Amino acid sequence: MAGSNWMTIREQLYGQGCRLIKLIKAALGNTPSDSGPGKTPAPTPPPATSFLREVAGAEEGTPLPSPPPPMPNPNDPKYADDPGAYEKDKQAAETAAAAFATAAKARGGAVAQVISKWLVTAPYAMFQELLAQPRDAMPIFKPAIGPVIVMRHPEVIRCLERTDLFTVDPYAAEMARATDDKTKHPEAYSHFMLGTDRDDLYRLDDVILRRAVSRSDEETLSRLTRDEAERWTHRAQAEGIGEIDVVPTLAKFVPLRIVGDYLGVHYYDFGTPSVLPGLRGGDRFPLDPDLQAVFSFGKITEGIVPTADDLFIWVKDAFRNIFNNFSPAHPLFAEFRERGVIATEYLSAYVFALLKHYKERLRLGETVPDTMLTRLLRMQLELERDGETLTDEFAARLGTPLTKDELAKRLSDSMIRSNVFGTAVGAVVNPQEATARILDSMLRLKDGEYEVLNGSSYEQAVRLANIEPDSPDYAESLAGLRKYALEALRLQPQGEVLLRLCVKDNTELGGVPLRAGTLVFAAYAAAMRDPETVPNPSAFDITRDERLVPYLGDRERAHEAPQSQIYLQHGYGRHKCLGRYASEITMRESLRAMLRLGSLERRGSLEMDEQNLYATSLRIGFR
């Protein structure tokens, strides 16, 4: 609004819609992104009133004045002989517009508070109430003023696949913190793939990263995750107390193992020699001059070789700042922003140190670990040695011309550093939360809290988990455990909504027009419970048709498995989780390891932190 003396009501409401993004995020404090964590892990008893009734009450308590008159036209003939009349009418219109804007802000804030309350305390009760409304009366929930909730399956899918209409802009700025400083490197890209919807930025990065992280690595990922999961279950058995808290152990360290051994960002026990020459876990090292030339450090003066706790804290702090920390009015905003920036700088410095080390080893022809980081460096080296072959390969996948120079920019040290950073940040928090939710849901299945269909049962899952690799039924058992994990997570997902921003006026969802600037909550948790698409949605059924779709299977994602339209925990469409193969294997192997412990029993509820953002404890007993 800066620079304008007045604006139309439509412009005021557009600006108000932008402010509402910050307002409702501040109230929520925990809205997940495509890679974000969930909140309330289980349905809670609904409040005495209903969601819609509370919204109506909020609207009644914040009445709107009559619409203001249109702004007068100084060229109107009626003002020709009376300039004072024009000034008087202009002042009246401005006063009325300001009063309406103030009232609209109060109305939007009141509605946002109701939505935030229900998302935090009783999301499934809210979704059930919205889904129970007649479709012709409420295809989506759209208050007169305030954010929109999209709860029905077809409309949620439309939100997630129409990236030209519904963008991930709310997250873009903080995602870009790990990129180069434009003042130091004017030609640098300032985006991370999952934080942009621009075709010219997204598609090539997508092809590059999906070549480095693909489903062809299933055997490697299975070995890594099983080894780490069983390390923790065996340790629990050896302790002899018959109990394990899965959140700070298995659920945390299996993803960290993936980040280290698969993505290439290792942690080290304190004092243990690291891959960086002469450095041990916990050691500090000077910031690299080459990195300082393009990246601005404002919080740290030296890097650290991370221990497990260091790496976990960096990833979690960066993740929270990107996806859960939006409003300066929030009491913890400054602390979370500070921690997020510090984490981004430490992780960027460490990834760059690893990058330079492995790049030198590759140039000398030495053997290096096979990780996402080293695969990207191998592509970079391949491009330098034989640019045409790699350029032609990627051009064929994209279906558009591609120059070697453009590919070189996307495989630069800066882009490799920021892409490894972004992938690592998303590879720990989500899987940790998902594992906790799955095990909580499986205990609910064991305790009879779900209706079960088509032979699905806790006992069958235990039988599948105990089938050994030399059995002819082994492959089938793993496929079955995957379905148990997905169905358990459908009923208790690691989040309820994905944030999108409507960017075009008169965009329709379910026949309802939306204005540019409208914040949209795409409630994928509700879509997975929509009875119009998901039969018997509250039942546990591992035989559900996943409704697989070969998304872009004819070109850039030709090597990717089809996407499920029923299991939406990893997103859908363009922003489907890059690491979903690793995530599904992590979920499956963590569930398998826990079920092989013996008879499991709940020793406590799934506990959350004080912001209701992340799981802190889930104690499970075993015999």
C-alpha positions in Angstrom: 0.0 0.0 0.0 3.1 2.2 0.2 3.0 5.1 -2.1 -0.8 5.2 -2.5 -3.0 7.9 -1.0 -6.1 5.8 -1.4 -7.1 2.5 -2.9 -10.3 0.8 -3.9 -12.0 -1.6 -1.4 -10.9 -4.5 -3.7 -7.3 -3.4 -3.4 -7.7 -3.0 0.3 -9.0 -6.5 0.7 -6.3 -7.9 -1.5 -3.7 -6.3 0.9 -5.7 -7.6 3.8 -5.6 -11.1 2.3 -1.8 -10.8 2.2 -1.8 -9.7 5.8 -4.1 -12.5 6.8 -1.4 -15.0 5.6 0.8 -13.7 8.4 -2.1 -13.4 10.8 -3.3 -17.0 10.6 0.2 -18.5 10.5 1.0 -16.6 13.6 -2.1 -17.9 15.3 -1.4 -21.4 14.1 2.3 -21.4 14.8 2.5 -24.8 13.2 1.1 -24.9 9.7 3.0 -27.6 7.7 4.3 -27.2 4.2 4.6 -30.0 1.7 7.5 -31.1 3.8 6.0 -29.9 7.1 5.2 -31.7 10.3 1.7 -32.2 11.7 0.1 -31.0 14.8 -2.5 -32.9 16.8 -1.6 -36.6 16.4 -5.0 -37.9 17.1 -8.6 -36.8 16.8 -9.7 -34.9 19.9 -13.2 -34.6 21.3 -14.9 -31.7 19.5 -15.8 -28.6 21.5 -19.3 -28.2 22.7 -20.1 -26.0 19.7 -19.5 -26.6 16.1 -16.8 -25.0 13.8 -19.4 -23.4 11.5 -21.3 -22.0 14.5 -18.1 -20.5 15.9 -17.3 -18.9 12.6 -20.8 -17.5 12.4 -20.4 -16.1 15.9 -17.0 -14.6 15.0 -18.6 -12.9 12.0 -21.6 -11.6 14.0 -19.2 -10.2 16.6 -17.3 -8.2 13.9 -19.9 -6.5 11.8 -19.1 -4.8 8.6 -20.3 -1.3 7.8 -22.1 -0.5 4.6 -19.9 -0.7 1.5 -18.2 2.6 1.0 -19.2 4.7 -2.0 -17.0 4.6 -5.1 -14.1 7.1 -5.2 -15.3 10.2 -6.9 -13.9 11.1 -10.3 -12.3 14.7 -10.3 -13.2 15.0 -14.0 -16.9 14.4 -13.3 -18.8 17.5 -14.8 -20.7 18.0 -11.5 -17.4 19.1 -9.9 -16.6 21.6 -12.7 -17.9 24.6 -10.9 -17.5 23.3 -7.3 -14.0 21.9 -6.6 -14.8 21.9 -2.9 -17.6 19.4 -3.4 -15.1 17.0 -5.0 -12.7 17.3 -2.0 -15.6 16.7 0.4 -16.8 13.6 -1.5 -13.3 12.3 -1.8 -12.7 12.7 1.9 -16.0 11.0 2.7 -15.1 8.1 0.4 -11.7 7.7 1.9 -13.1 7.8 5.4 -15.7 5.1 4.6 -13.1 3.0 2.8 -10.7 3.2 5.8 -13.6 2.3 8.2 -14.5 -0.7 6.0 -10.9 -1.8 5.8 -10.5 -1.7 9.6 -13.7 -3.7 10.0 -12.6 -6.2 7.4 -9.3 -6.6 9.2 -11.1 -7.4 12.5 -13.5 -9.8 10.7 -10.6 -11.6 9.0 -8.7 -11.9 12.2 -11.7 -13.3 14.1 -12.3 -15.9 11.4 -8.6 -16.8 11.3 -8.6 -17.3 15.1 -11.5 -19.8 14.9 -9.8 -21.7 12.1 -6.5 -21.8 13.9 -8.2 -23.0 17.1 -9.8 -25.9 15.4 -6.8 -26.9 13.3 -4.8 -27.1 16.5 -7.3 -28.7 18.8 -9.9 -30.6 16.7 -8.9 -30.7 13.0 -10.8 -34.0 12.2 -14.0 -32.8 13.9 -13.7 -29.6 11.8 -13.1 -31.6 8.6 -15.9 -34.0 9.3 -18.3 -31.1 9.8 -17.2 -29.5 6.6 -17.4 -32.7 4.6 -20.9 -33.4 6.0 -22.2 -30.2 4.3 -24.0 -30.7 1.0 -21.6 -30.3 -1.8 -23.8 -27.9 -3.7 -24.0 -25.7 -0.6 -20.4 -25.9 0.4 -17.9 -27.3 -2.2 -15.2 -25.5 -0.2 -15.3 -23.4 3.0 -15.0 -19.8 1.9 -15.9 -17.1 4.5 -16.8 -13.7 3.2 -13.5 -12.4 4.5 -10.6 -14.7 5.5 -8.7 -17.8 4.4 -10.2 -20.7 2.5 -10.3 -24.3 3.6 -10.4 -26.9 0.8 -11.5 -30.2 2.2 -13.0 -32.3 -0.7 -10.7 -34.6 -2.6 -11.1 -33.3 -6.2 -10.6 -29.7 -5.1 -7.5 -30.6 -3.0 -6.0 -32.5 -5.9 -6.7 -29.4 -8.1 -4.9 -27.2 -5.6 -1.9 -29.4 -5.6 -1.6 -30.0 -9.3 -2.5 -26.5 -10.6 0.7 -24.8 -9.7 -0.1 -21.9 -12.1 -3.0 -21.0 -9.9 -2.0 -22.1 -6.4 1.6 -21.5 -5.5 4.1 -22.3 -2.7 5.0 -18.6 -2.4 4.4 -18.5 1.3 7.6 -20.5 1.8 9.9 -19.2 -0.9 11.8 -16.4 0.9 13.0 -18.5 3.8 13.8 -21.4 1.5 16.1 -19.1 -0.4 18.3 -18.2 2.6 20.7 -21.0 1.7 21.3 -19.6 -1.8 24.0 -17.1 -2.8 23.9 -13.4 -1.9 22.8 -11.5 -5.0 24.9 -8.5 -4.0 28.0 -10.7 -4.1 26.9 -13.0 -6.9 24.4 -11.1 -9.2 24.0 -14.0 -11.6 23.1 -16.5 -8.8 19.8 -18.3 -8.6 17.8 -17.5 -5.5 15.4 -20.4 -5.3 15.2 -24.0 -4.0 13.2 -26.4 -6.2 10.4 -27.0 -3.7 10.0 -23.2 -3.1 9.2 -22.2 -6.7 6.5 -22.9 -9.3 8.2 -21.2 -12.2 8.7 -23.7 -15.0 12.0 -22.2 -16.1 13.4 -22.6 -12.6 11.7 -25.8 -11.4 11.8 -28.3 -14.2 15.5 -28.6 -14.9 16.3 -28.7 -11.2 13.7 -31.4 -10.8 15.2 -33.6 -13.5 18.7 -33.2 -12.0 17.7 -34.0 -8.5 15.5 -36.9 -9.4 18.5 -38.4 -11.3 20.5 -38.1 -8.1 17.7 -39.5 -5.8 15.7 -42.2 -7.4 13.7 -45.4 -6.7 16.5 -47.4 -8.2 18.2 -47.1 -4.8 15.6 -49.2 -2.9 18.1 -51.9 -2.0 20.6 -49.4 -0.6 17.9 -47.5 1.3 16.4 -50.7 2.7 19.8 -51.8 4.0 20.6 -48.5 5.6 17.2 -48.0 7.2 16.9 -51.6 8.5 20.4 -51.5 9.9 19.7 -48.3 11.8 16.2 -49.3 13.0 17.3 -52.6 14.3 20.3 -51.0 16.0 17.9 -49.1 18.2 15.5 -52.0 18.8 18.4 -54.3 19.7 19.7 -51.7 22.0 16.3 -51.5 23.7 16.3 -55.2 24.1 19.8 -55.2 25.6 18.8 -52.6 28.2 16.4 -55.1 29.6 13.6 -52.7 30.7 11.2 -53.7 27.9 10.5 -50.2 26.7 11.6 -47.8 24.0 10.8 -44.2 23.4 10.7 -44.2 19.6 10.7 -40.4 19.1 14.3 -39.6 20.3 15.7 -42.9 19.1 14.6 -44.9 16.1 12.3 -42.2 14.6 15.1 -39.6 14.8 18.2 -41.6 13.9 16.9 -43.6 10.9 16.3 -40.3 9.0 19.7 -39.0 10.2 21.3 -42.2 8.8 19.7 -41.4 5.4 21.0 -37.9 5.5 24.5 -39.1 6.3 24.9 -42.2 4.2 22.5 -41.5 1.3 22.5 -37.7 1.0 26.1 -37.4 2.0 25.8 -35.0 5.0 27.4 -37.1 7.8 27.4 -36.5 11.5 30.2 -37.8 13.8 30.4 -38.7 17.5 32.3 -36.1 19.4 36.1 -36.6 18.9 35.6 -39.2 16.1 37.7 -38.6 13.0 35.5 -37.1 10.1 35.9 -37.3 6.4 37.3 -33.8 6.4 41.1 -34.1 6.8 42.3 -33.5 10.3 38.9 -32.7 11.7 36.9 -34.6 14.3 33.3 -34.5 15.4 32.7 -31.2 17.2 35.8 -29.5 15.8 35.6 -26.0 14.3 37.0 -25.0 11.0 37.4 -21.6 9.2 34.8 -20.5 6.8 35.9 -21.1 3.2 36.9 -17.9 1.3 35.3 -19.2 -1.8 32.0 -19.6 0.0 32.3 -16.2 1.7 32.8 -14.6 -1.7 29.2 -15.6 -2.7 27.4 -16.3 0.6 26.8 -13.8 3.4 27.5 -15.0 7.0 25.9 -12.7 9.6 25.7 -15.0 12.6 28.7 -17.4 12.6 32.4 -16.9 12.2 33.5 -20.5 11.8 32.0 -23.9 10.8 31.5 -27.0 12.9 31.8 -30.7 12.1 28.4 -31.7 13.5 27.7 -34.4 16.1 24.2 -36.0 15.8 22.7 -33.5 18.1 24.3 -30.6 16.1 23.0 -31.9 12.8 19.5 -32.6 14.1 19.3 -29.2 15.7 20.4 -27.4 12.6 17.9 -29.3 10.4 15.0 -28.8 12.8 15.7 -25.1 13.4 16.0 -24.4 9.7 12.9 -26.4 9.0 10.9 -24.6 11.6 12.0 -21.2 10.4 11.1 -22.0 6.8 7.7 -23.5 7.4 6.5 -22.5 10.9 7.7 -19.0 11.6 6.0 -16.3 9.8 4.7 -13.4 11.9 6.9 -10.9 13.8 4.0 -10.6 16.3 4.5 -14.2 17.5 6.3 -14.1 20.9 8.9 -16.7 19.7 9.3 -15.2 16.2 12.7 -13.5 16.9 14.1 -16.6 18.7 13.0 -19.0 16.0 14.3 -16.7 13.2 17.6 -16.3 14.9 18.0 -20.0 15.4 16.9 -20.7 11.8 19.4 -18.3 10.3 22.2 -19.7 12.5 21.3 -23.2 11.5 21.2 -22.3 7.8 24.7 -20.8 8.0 26.2 -23.7 9.9 24.7 -26.3 7.6 25.7 -24.3 4.5 29.3 -24.0 5.7 29.5 -27.7 6.4 27.9 -28.8 3.2 30.3 -26.6 1.2 33.3 -28.1 3.1 32.1 -31.6 2.2 31.5 -30.5 -1.4 35.0 -29.1 -1.8 36.6 -32.2 -0.2 34.7 -34.7 -2.4 35.2 -32.6 -5.5 39.0 -32.7 -5.1 38.9 -36.4 -4.4 36.9 -37.0 -7.6 39.2 -34.8 -9.7 42.1 -37.0 -8.4 40.3 -40.1 -9.5 39.9 -41.4 -5.9 37.0 -43.5 -4.6 34.3 -41.5 -2.8 31.0 -42.7 -1.2 28.0 -42.9 -3.5 25.7 -40.2 -2.2 23.4 -37.5 -3.5 26.2 -35.0 -3.0 28.8 -37.0 -4.9 26.4 -37.9 -7.6 25.7 -34.2 -8.3 29.5 -33.6 -8.3 30.0 -36.5 -10.7 27.4 -34.9 -13.0 29.3 -31.6 -12.7 32.5 -33.3 -13.7 30.8 -35.3 -16.5 29.5 -32.0 -17.9 33.0 -30.5 -17.9 34.5 -33.5 -19.7 31.7 -34.4 -22.1 29.0 -31.7 -22.0 27.0 -32.7 -25.0 26.0 -36.2 -23.8 24.6 -35.0 -20.4 23.0 -31.9 -22.0 21.3 -34.0 -24.6 20.0 -36.4 -22.0 18.4 -33.7 -19.9 17.0 -31.9 -22.9 15.3 -35.1 -24.0 13.7 -35.5 -20.6 12.5 -32.0 -20.6 11.3 -32.0 -24.2 12.9 -28.6 -24.7 16.2 -27.3 -25.9 18.9 -27.0 -23.3 22.4 -25.4 -23.5 25.5 -26.6 -21.8 25.9 -23.2 -20.2 22.5 -23.4 -18.5 23.1 -26.9 -17.3 26.5 -25.8 -15.9 24.7 -23.1 -13.9 22.4 -25.6 -12.4 25.3 -27.9 -11.5 27.5 -25.2 -10.1 28.9 -25.5 -6.6 26.4 -23.0 -5.4 23.4 -24.8 -6.7 24.7 -28.2 -5.5 25.2 -26.7 -2.0 21.8 -25.2 -1.7 20.0 -28.2 -3.2 21.8 -30.6 -0.8 20.9 -28.2 2.0 17.2 -28.1 1.1 17.0 -31.9 0.7 18.7 -32.6 4.0 16.4 -30.1 5.8 13.3 -31.9 4.5 14.7 -35.4 5.1 14.6 -35.6 8.9 11.7 -33.8 10.5 9.0 -35.3 8.3 10.1 -38.9 8.5 10.6 -38.6 12.3 7.0 -37.3 12.7 5.6 -39.8 10.2 7.2 -42.7 12.1 5.8 -41.6 15.4 2.3 -41.2 13.9 2.5 -44.6 12.2 3.4 -46.4 15.4 0.8 -44.4 17.4 -1.8 -45.4 14.7 -0.7 -49.1 14.8 -1.2 -49.2 18.6 -4.7 -47.8 18.0 -5.3 -50.6 15.5 -4.1 -53.1 18.1 -6.4 -51.6 20.8 -9.5 -51.9 18.5 -10.0 -48.2 17.9 -10.5 -48.6 14.2 -13.0 -50.6 12.2 -11.0 -53.1 10.1 -11.8 -54.2 6.5 -10.6 -56.9 4.1 -8.5 -58.8 6.6 -6.5 -55.9 7.8 -5.3 -56.4 11.3 -2.5 -55.7 13.7 -1.8 -59.5 14.0 -1.4 -59.7 10.2 1.1 -56.9 10.3 3.1 -58.7 13.0 3.1 -61.8 10.8 4.4 -59.9 7.8 7.1 -58.3 9.9 8.4 -61.7 11.0 8.8 -63.1 7.5 12.5 -63.6 6.9 14.4 -62.5 3.7 15.0 -66.1 2.6 11.2 -66.8 2.5 9.4 -66.9 -0.9 6.8 -64.5 0.7 9.4 -61.9 1.7 8.8 -59.4 -1.1 5.1 -59.6 -0.6 5.5 -59.1 3.1 7.4 -55.8 2.5 4.7 -54.6 0.1 2.1 -55.4 2.8 4.0 -53.6 5.5 4.3 -50.5 3.2 0.5 -50.5 2.9 0.1 -50.9 6.7 2.4 -47.8 7.1 0.5 -45.8 4.5 -2.9 -46.6 5.9 -1.8 -46.0 9.4 -0.4 -42.6 8.3 -3.6 -41.8 6.4 -5.6 -42.1 9.6 -3.0 -40.2 11.7 -1.0 -38.1 9.2 2.0 -36.0 10.1 0.0 -32.9 9.1 -3.4 -31.8 8.1 -3.0 -29.0 5.5 -0.7 -27.7 2.9 -0.5 -24.0 2.4 -1.0 -22.5 -1.1 -1.5 -18.9 -2.3 -4.1 -18.2 -5.0 -2.3 -16.0 -7.5 -5.0 -15.3 -10.2 -8.3 -13.5 -9.8 -11.5 -15.5 -10.5 -9.7 -18.8 -10.0 -12.5 -21.4 -9.3 -12.5 -24.2 -6.9 -15.7 -26.3 -6.9 -17.3 -23.5 -8.8 -16.4 -20.9 -6.2 -14.4 -17.9 -7.5 -11.3 -16.9 -5.5 -9.4 -13.7 -5.5 -5.7 -13.4 -6.0 -4.0 -13.1 -2.7 -6.3 -15.6 -1.0 -4.6 -18.0 1.4 -5.7 -21.5 0.8 -5.5 -24.4 3.2 -5.4 -27.6 1.1 -6.6 -30.0 3.7 -5.1 -33.3 2.4 -6.0 -35.0 5.7 -9.6 -34.2 4.9 -9.3 -35.4 1.3 -8.0 -38.7 2.5 -11.2 -39.0 4.5 -13.6 -37.8 1.9 -16.3 -40.5 1.6 -17.0 -39.5 -2.0 -13.6 -40.7 -3.0 -12.4 -42.9 -0.1 -14.9 -45.6 0.8 -15.3 -46.2 4.5 -12.8 -43.5 5.2 -12.5 -44.1 9.0 -11.8 -47.8 8.6 -8.3 -49.4 8.4 -8.1 -51.1 5.0 -4.7 -52.0 3.4 -6.4 -53.2 0.2 -7.4 -49.7 -0.9 -7.0 -48.8 -4.5 -4.2 -46.2 -4.4 -5.5 -44.6 -7.7 -2.0 -44.4 -9.2 -1.3 -41.7 -11.8 1.8 -41.5 -14.0 2.5 -37.9 -13.3 4.6 -36.5 -16.2 5.6 -40.1 -16.9 6.1 -39.4 -20.6 9.0 -36.9 -20.0 10.9 -35.7 -17.0 9.5 -38.2 -14.5 9.7 -41.2 -16.8 11.8 -43.1 -14.2 9.4 -42.3 -11.3 6.7 -44.5 -9.9 3.1 -43.4 -10.4 1.7 -41.0 -7.7 -1.1 -42.1 -5.5 -4.3 -39.9 -5.4 -5.4 -41.6 -2.1 -2.3 -41.5 0.0 -1.4 -37.8 0.0 1.0 -37.7 3.0 3.9 -37.0 0.6 2.0 -34.4 -1.4 0.8 -34.7 -5.0 1.8 -33.3 -8.4 4.8 -31.1 -8.9 5.7 -30.8 -5.3 5.4 -34.5 -4.5 8.2 -35.2 -1.9 11.6 -35.6 -3.6 12.6 -38.2 -1.1 9.3 -40.2 -0.9 11.1 -43.4 -1.8 13.4 -43.1 1.1 10.5 -41.9 3.3 8.3 -44.9 2.4 11.2 -47.3 3.1 12.0 -45.6 6.3 8.4 -46.0 7.4 8.2 -49.6 6.4 11.5 -50.7 7.9 10.9 -48.7 11.2 7.5 -50.4 11.5 9.0 -53.8 10.7 11.7 -53.4 13.3 9.3 -52.4 16.0 6.8 -55.2 15.3 9.6 -57.8 15.5 10.3 -56.7 19.1 7.4 -58.7 20.4 4.0 -57.8 21.8 3.8 -54.1 21.9 1.8 -52.0 24.3 1.4 -48.3 24.8 3.2 -46.8 27.8 2.2 -43.2 27.1 0.4 -40.9 24.6 2.2 -39.3 21.7 3.5 -36.1 23.4 4.1 -32.9 21.6 6.3 -29.9 22.3 4.9 -26.7 23.9 4.2 -25.1 20.5 2.4 -28.3 19.5 4.7 -28.5 16.5 6.8 -31.7 17.0 6.5 -35.0 18.7 8.7 -35.3 21.8 7.9 -38.8 23.2 6.0 -42.0 22.4 6.9 -44.7 24.9 6.2 -48.3 23.8 6.6 -51.4 25.9 7.4 -54.8 24.5 7.5 -58.4 25.7 
